[in-house]
Amino acid sequence: MLAGVLALIGLLDRLLVPSVRWVLRRRLNRAIDQLNARLMLKIPPFKLARRKVLIDSLLFDPDVLKGIDDEAVRLGEPHDVVQARAKRYAREIVPAFSAYTYFGFAMKLAKAVSTFLYRVRLGAINEEALRSIPKDASVVFVINHRSNMDYVLVSHMVSTSSALSYAVGEWARVWLLQNFIRAMGGYFVRRDSSSNPLYRKVLARYVQMATAAGVAQAVFPEGGLSRDGALQAPKLGLLNYIVSGFDLKGARDIVFVPVGLNYDRVLEDRILLSAAERAGAPAGSGRKKSSRFAFRPAVFVR
């Protein structure tokens, strides 16, 4: 009796389950095709690939393999130990994008939250320049960082044109939230990794692979929230990864789109002001030391 049940389960696993997966995959591909037909920046196959495939591709990238060899020699550790550490870094970084989660749930939530908290107004925008962006270009939105609402707001504003991929700090690596962020296409970045060349190599190669594949990205050059609203000195790590991996002879261009965000009031205002006071910098004093780089305002929030 037990043998018969096990045989039936095995038969279903061999015949029925693959058929169901094929039907679901076919429907998903059809939905993606319909979605890409209306998006200005199409979702590339790289973004839709299974997470395990992306992790394996990253681990067996020649530059990452060389980084593993160099790390093993530098630290005097077995190659397998260093490779396992690189795999842990890759699993930490690589997202698991879900088009259904992004467009079916997250963008509706982003719209509801944005319009509930603020009166959103789109300011200056060069529509002609945006329409002239090549369809196969890698687009990078470069954004000033005023609030944690920036992620939600910008995603909502471009939801009819693209699915953005963000770099997210370690603060968001908590249960459920990290799974949701990965499903949104976000990837996690350690803030203090200057003394970890292997981690930086894995991160750099993921960013470069995504850029080469045409994934639309959003980057906050300041690397953190502005405490007083002034632009902070840029941290060019991610931008450096993007441009250093650019192939001048390749078929795909990289287009940087500046986006300026401004708020009448941010949700974190009291927290940011308190942090500035604890650091010994009165509110507004940062404006005298702000960076010389600037954005042309493109989005206003009230």
KADA-V375182 format. One record per residue. N is the residue number from 1. RES is the residue in one letter. BURIAL is # if it has 16 or more other ideal C-beta (glycine too) atoms within 10 Angstrom, else .. Layout:
BEGIN
n | res | burial
N | RES | BURIAL
N | RES | BURIAL
END
This chain:
BEGIN
n | res | burial
1 | M | .
2 | L | .
3 | A | .
4 | G | .
5 | V | .
6 | L | .
7 | A | .
8 | L | .
9 | I | .
10 | G | .
11 | L | .
12 | L | .
13 | D | .
14 | R | .
15 | L | .
16 | L | .
17 | V | .
18 | P | .
19 | S | .
20 | V | .
21 | R | .
22 | W | .
23 | V | .
24 | L | .
25 | R | .
26 | R | .
27 | R | .
28 | L | .
29 | N | .
30 | R | .
31 | A | .
32 | I | #
33 | D | .
34 | Q | .
35 | L | .
36 | N | .
37 | A | .
38 | R | .
39 | L | #
40 | M | .
41 | L | #
42 | K | #
43 | I | #
44 | P | #
45 | P | .
46 | F | #
47 | K | #
48 | L | .
49 | A | .
50 | R | .
51 | R | .
52 | K | .
53 | V | .
54 | L | #
55 | I | #
56 | D | .
57 | S | #
58 | L | #
59 | L | #
60 | F | .
61 | D | #
62 | P | .
63 | D | .
64 | V | #
65 | L | .
66 | K | .
67 | G | #
68 | I | #
69 | D | .
70 | D | .
71 | E | #
72 | A | #
73 | V | .
74 | R | .
75 | L | .
76 | G | .
77 | E | .
78 | P | .
79 | H | .
80 | D | .
81 | V | .
82 | V | #
83 | Q | #
84 | A | .
85 | R | #
86 | A | #
87 | K | #
88 | R | .
89 | Y | #
90 | A | #
91 | R | .
92 | E | #
93 | I | #
94 | V | #
95 | P | #
96 | A | #
97 | F | #
98 | S | #
99 | A | #
100 | Y | .
101 | T | #
102 | Y | #
103 | F | #
104 | G | .
105 | F | .
106 | A | #
107 | M | #
108 | K | .
109 | L | .
110 | A | #
111 | K | #
112 | A | .
113 | V | .
114 | S | #
115 | T | .
116 | F | .
117 | L | .
118 | Y | #
119 | R | .
120 | V | .
121 | R | .
122 | L | .
123 | G | .
124 | A | .
125 | I | .
126 | N | .
127 | E | .
128 | E | .
129 | A | .
130 | L | .
131 | R | .
132 | S | .
133 | I | .
134 | P | .
135 | K | .
136 | D | .
137 | A | .
138 | S | #
139 | V | #
140 | V | #
141 | F | #
142 | V | #
143 | I | #
144 | N | #
145 | H | #
146 | R | #
147 | S | #
148 | N | .
149 | M | #
150 | D | #
151 | Y | #
152 | V | #
153 | L | #
154 | V | #
155 | S | #
156 | H | #
157 | M | #
158 | V | #
159 | S | #
160 | T | .
161 | S | .
162 | S | #
163 | A | #
164 | L | #
165 | S | #
166 | Y | #
167 | A | #
168 | V | #
169 | G | .
170 | E | .
171 | W | .
172 | A | #
173 | R | .
174 | V | .
175 | W | .
176 | L | .
177 | L | .
178 | Q | #
179 | N | .
180 | F | .
181 | I | #
182 | R | #
183 | A | #
184 | M | #
185 | G | #
186 | G | #
187 | Y | #
188 | F | #
189 | V | #
190 | R | #
191 | R | .
192 | D | .
193 | S | .
194 | S | .
195 | S | .
196 | N | .
197 | P | .
198 | L | #
199 | Y | #
200 | R | #
201 | K | #
202 | V | #
203 | L | #
204 | A | #
205 | R | #
206 | Y | #
207 | V | #
208 | Q | #
209 | M | #
210 | A | #
211 | T | #
212 | A | #
213 | A | .
214 | G | #
215 | V | #
216 | A | #
217 | Q | #
218 | A | #
219 | V | #
220 | F | #
221 | P | #
222 | E | #
223 | G | #
224 | G | .
225 | L | #
226 | S | #
227 | R | #
228 | D | #
229 | G | #
230 | A | #
231 | L | #
232 | Q | #
233 | A | .
234 | P | #
235 | K | .
236 | L | .
237 | G | #
238 | L | #
239 | L | #
240 | N | .
241 | Y | #
242 | I | #
243 | V | .
244 | S | .
245 | G | #
246 | F | .
247 | D | .
248 | L | .
249 | K | .
250 | G | .
251 | A | .
252 | R | #
253 | D | .
254 | I | #
255 | V | #
256 | F | .
257 | V | #
258 | P | .
259 | V | #
260 | G | #
261 | L | #
262 | N | #
263 | Y | #
264 | D | .
265 | R | .
266 | V | #
267 | L | .
268 | E | #
269 | D | .
270 | R | .
271 | I | .
272 | L | #
273 | L | .
274 | S | .
275 | A | .
276 | A | #
277 | E | .
278 | R | .
279 | A | .
280 | G | .
281 | A | .
282 | P | .
283 | A | .
284 | G | .
285 | S | .
286 | G | #
287 | R | .
288 | K | .
289 | K | .
290 | S | #
291 | S | .
292 | R | .
293 | F | .
294 | A | .
295 | F | #
296 | R | .
297 | P | .
298 | A | #
299 | V | #
300 | F | #
301 | V | #
302 | R | .
END
